[in-house]
Amino acid sequence: MHDMLTLRRGNAMADPSTGQDAASDAALQEGSRSLRERVRDFASLFTTDDPDRLLPRFRVLSILSGLLIVGLSALIMAWIYRSAMIHDAETTAISVGSAIFANERENLVVRDSQGNEALHVPAERVLEIDRIIRNYLEPFHIHKIKMFSGDKRVIYSTDHGLIGRRDTTNETLDRVLRDRAIDTTAKQKNQVTELGGTVIENRHIVETYLPVISGERVLGAFEVYVDITESSAAINRIVALTALALAAVVTLSMFLLYLPMRRGTTALLDAHSKMDELASTDPLTRVMNRRALIRNAEREIAKLGGDVATRNAGIGLIMLDIDHFKEINDRHGHAAGDHVLKAVARRIEEAVRKGDMIGRYGGEEFLLLLPSSTRLEAIALAERLRAAINATPIDLPDGRQVQLTASFGVNVLDVPEQDFDSAVRNADEALYWAKQAGRNRVRAAQ
């Protein structure tokens, strides 16, 4: 007994965990299903078997393709122009730094007692170096230049407040001094001090570090700020104008493609419509054929529910058969029989409600589907049809006339689970009893 209690307690303790695992699995499955549906919806943008959706799909894809082409082209152009601009700024910085060092080497390089070279600018020569450097920088858009010694001390700067400081945390300077590499970076500065001491705001600059090398030794480095604000703005204008021009070209191209696409799609839709009509229409009477009628009946059965609950309504079925039709064929010929079938179809169309469906079920039999119809409504419509068919004689092509009557069987399908074929058989059986009762009358299935 103790073992049984222990086992039951263990199962009870395991249940919550099992429930949590099941809930987690269900959540994962739901998430996976949702993801699959999103992927399927996205993929459906590029495929369709429905001709009616072909043109809207083409318009959507054209717009998306145009935006993608223009957007990617603008990004690529901006990247190319910007890369070229940064390269030009780097080239300018290298040229300026190399020219300053080459021409002012004797004033910038000192030797110690052992003959080792180092960069050095005495305090009393700062103003003279200012004048010399401004002569070099005047043709270029350079806002600031700094010279670093080998120990990362600022020995000269156009911003005099920086002279004498050591930049010990500058990783870029470390890398340039260690690897003898040039480093260029585009930045946006909130404030930049110009050569004349004026502070300007919101500038795009290219910051270039270049090592100062003498023989095998790195003596220090230059840091040069080249202003690219105006160039960057010009590039933005060029890219924007180019993108607009490209968008116009793409739009025109898509429009020129759309015109033949629309003509072809319209022709395809017309052909599809004609094929659908041929596949669903009786060629003689121009009402639905049996297959289309069954297809519509299945669709109406799937919608059963609300009307049955609120007003006891379902799908009315009226099966009608032209009385003594064989005699018409035998006496007047099959052409006259065909004319009679077409005339009866027209009289039925004139008598039914909007939304009712008419089909030729076979031979001289017609079947009507009456959505949202009660038993009494279906019987009343059958009586109106009987009267309409019998009201006036039908004129035959040879000038003679024929007086018609028809017999009707009525049934109502009001249970979604009910089989359509059995419902039609019940209507057909009621039609049989109408025939047996003397024809030209309406009988409802029990």
C-alpha positions, 0 to 999 in steps of 0.5 A: 500500500505504501508503494502504491501511494508513493507511485500515485504521489509521484505521478501527481507531481509529474503531471504539472511538468507534463502539462507545462511541456505540452503547453510549451510544445503547443506554443512552439507548434503554433509559432512554427505554423504562424511562421510557415503561414507568413512565408507562404503568404510572402511566397504567394506574392510571386506565384498565382494560378488565378488569372484575375490576380495576375495584373494586381500581382504584376502591379505590386511586384513592379512597384516592389521591384522599382523601389528595390532597384532605385533604393539599391542603386541609390545606396550603391551610388552613395557608397561609391561616391562617398568612398571616392570622396574619402579616398580623395580626402585621404590623398589630400592629407597624405600629400599635405603631410608629405609636403610639410615634412619634406620641405620643413624637415630641417626645422622639424627634426632634431638629433640627440647626442647619439644621432637619433632623430626625433620630431620637435617644434620649439615653443618660440617657433610655433607661430612661424610653423603656423604661418608656413603650414597655413601656406600649405593648407590654404588651397585645401579644405583642411580645418586642423592638423596635428603633429605627434612625437614618437611618445604620442605628445602633441608637438604642434597643432593648429589648435594651440591649446592641444600643444604639449598634451600626450594622447595616451588613450588614442588606439588609432595613433598607437596602431599607426605608430606601431604598424606604420599604417595610414588610417582614415576615418569619416566622422561627423564633428559637432564642433571644429576649430578652423585654422583661423580659430573660428569654431564651426558646427556640424561638419563632416570631416575625414580624419587621416593619421599618417606616420612620419618615417625617416629611414627605418624609424617612425618619428611620429605622426600627422593627424589631418582633418579634411572638411568634406561637408560641402562635398558630402552635400553635393553627393547627396544632391547628385544621388537624389537627382540620379535616383529620381531620374532612375525612378522615372526611367523604371516607372516608364519601363514598367508602364511600357511592360504593363500595356502589353501585359494588360492586353495579354491578361485581358485576352487570357481572362476573356478566354478563361471566362469563356472556358469557364462558361463552356464548362459550366453552361448547358450549350442548348438552354444556356443555364447551368449544366449538371456539374456546375449545379452540383458544385454550387449546391455543395457550396450552398450546403457548406453555408447552411446554419444561420437560416436554419436556426432562425427561420427554419430555412434551408436549400430549396430543391425543385425538380421539374419535368416537361410533360409529354416531351417525347410526343413533341419530339416525335410529332414536331421533330427534335429541332422543335424539342430543342426550341421548347427546352430553350423557351421553358428555360427562359420562362423559368428565368423570368419567374425565379427569385434573384439568387436562385440557380437553374440547371438542366439536370438531364433530358427534359428535366430541370433542377432549381436550387433556392438558397435560404428558402423554406418549404412553403416558399419552395412550393409557392415558387413551383406553383408559379413556375407551373402556371408560367409554363402553362400560361401561353402556348409556345411558338415553334419555328415552323409557325405551329404552337404547342401547349405545355405543362410540367410536373414538379417535385419539391424538397428542402435540404436543411441539415448540413450533414444531409447528402445532396444526392439523397435530397435530389432523389427525394425531390425526384421521387416527389416529381414521380408522384406528381406524374402519377397523380396526373401531371401538371401539378406540384408535389413535395417530398415527405 
